[in-house]
Amino acid sequence: MMAHEIDYELIGDDMQLVEVTLDPQETVRAEAGTMMYMDQGIQMETGTGGGLMKGLKRMFTGESFFITSFTNIGTGRQKVGFASPYPGKIVPIDLLKMGGEFLCQKDAFLCAAYGVEIEVAFTKRLGAGLFGGEGFILQRLTGDGLAFIHAGGTIIERDLQPGETLRVDTGCVVAFSRTVNYDIQFVGGFKNALFGGEGLFLVNLQGPGKVYLQSLPFSKLVDRIHHALPPARRGND
């Protein structure tokens, strides 16, 4: 099924939202709870988006069991806005230009044109699954329309050439092309492992393909806030 051709505008800088403009009968689907506002002619409908298995697959990737569809039932163009759940950036992904498929970290999905599917993608190698920071499961976005993902902090976009390798902190990988090889490498060195402050493993991303990185993963943000709290307010450590 061909995806609906939606228009959009990214609003804001460090606390972004995406405003989607829909022609009559066009639909955008979004993660539950991300809608910020919508025009009067927008009809909202929440469901599994294709049956029980579709909902269960989304739950495996860190999303809600339900997905909400926003359809323009009016006669003119209508707008609906979706906000990121934490400080950072929103990245538009044109799946048609990406070969119809893009992989991203679990819970990165924000919204997409009707016709784009969110599926489970299991990492191919045991090391990536055990130590990759995101577990065995990634999100696979498929279709030929626009999808929007969110990430923490600043976004870095890299286009890797064939054979070019980029080593990244495990939590900083946001999304990458299906042509990118994804694996985990031990940091190496006794002092690096114990005192480097970067964890024991790094992600190896080998081109060709596009890669998106985030400067502030949500897990790091939560960890910094937790350690900044007075000991009495941290709960049981």
Salt bridges, closest charged atoms under 4 A:
ASP7 OD2 - ARG77 NH2 2.24
ASP13 OD1 - LYS89 NZ 2.52
ASP14 OD1 - LYS89 NZ 3.83
GLU19 OE1 - LYS79 NZ 3.55
ASP23 OD1 - ARG77 NE 2.84
GLU101 OE2 - ARG140 NE 3.03
GLU101 OE1 - ARG178 NH1 3.81
GLU117 OE1 - ARG29 NH2 3.79
GLU117 OE1 - LYS54 NZ 3.10
GLU157 OE2 - LYS210 NZ 2.50
ASP159 OD1 - LYS210 NZ 2.81
GLU164 OE2 - ARG158 NH2 3.36
ASP169 OD1 - LYS220 NZ 3.68
ASP183 OD2 - ARG125 NH1 2.73
ASP223 OD1 - HIS227 NE2 3.24
ASP237 OD1 - HIS226 NE2 3.11
